[in-house]
Amino acid sequence: MALEPAKSFALGLLAVAMLMVQTGPGIAAEPIADSSSGPWSVFGGKASRQRSELIEVLPLGRLTPSARDQITRITDSPTLYRRLPKQAIAADRDLFLYMTRNPEIIVGMWELMGITQVQTQRVGPYQLDAEDGAGTKCRIDLLYGDQNLHIYYADGSYDGRYVSKPIQGQGIFVLRSEYAEAADGSTTVMGTLDCFVKFDSLGADLVARTMSGLIGRSADHNFNETAKFISQVSQACETKPTSMLDMAEQLPQVSQPVQTQFARLIVQAARKADARAASTMPPKISSTESRQSVHPAMTSQR
């Protein structure tokens, strides 16, 4: 039972905070094969090199002093660090970016489907409050964002049934995206997510390291599943825009302005898909053109 508070908070912090960067609606409690440096290790090995290389390329000089401090305070000495497996999905770029920056759209869809208890509330243009219904609450800030890089800061607590007082923790989540456009104009989005989690409590810190295998596999699974979900949403917007527009009007947890812009992007994605389909169709030959092309040959035969 002593393991439960830190484990629950670690999973809850990931499940809630990573909503900003596409984590899945459920937690898969499966073991992960360990390595010499540990699945979330920050002490040497491949994970340490990945962490150092990532920190070097972060645009810290373009951030406010407060944002820089939030990032380095966690990335310099995280309890847990992990780079999740790279995902490649077919998705409209504008839809992908909008859902990345407005994850309440995804959560609203999950609520309509009855597969999540997570509740979100936007409290600022770049700030979201979220809770998982099991004791974890987070405030998530988008510290930096462009089409290839998003940096999120999460400050959360766990106050569930296993603890007498809340466990506090913070996280930095770095989503890097690349885009490849095919000859027909369709887009493949490739994403990599780096996660840094830090606990304020020494006890929770030690237990989280012990449970790092479970937490790591859960994060991998959820990132993969939600990437697939975003791809499915994008494809539905392209092929069934009327149904998606109806759903957009019913989305819970989503403000009217966000719903309106999401609807515009649905229509835009459908139009782009139609244009791609039209460009790949062979040109039609009119009946007049057909007769003209045949007539000379028929005349020569006579």
PyMOL commands that set and color helices and strands:
alter all, ss='L'
color gray80, all
select helices_A, chain A and resi 4-21+45-57+60-62+65-75+93-101+104-113+202-210+212-239+241-250+256-280+287-301
alter helices_A, ss='H'
color red, helices_A
select strands_A, chain A and resi 80-83+87-90+119-124+127-131+136-145+149-158+167-181+187-199
alter strands_A, ss='S'
color yellow, strands_A
deselect
rebuild
show_as cartoon
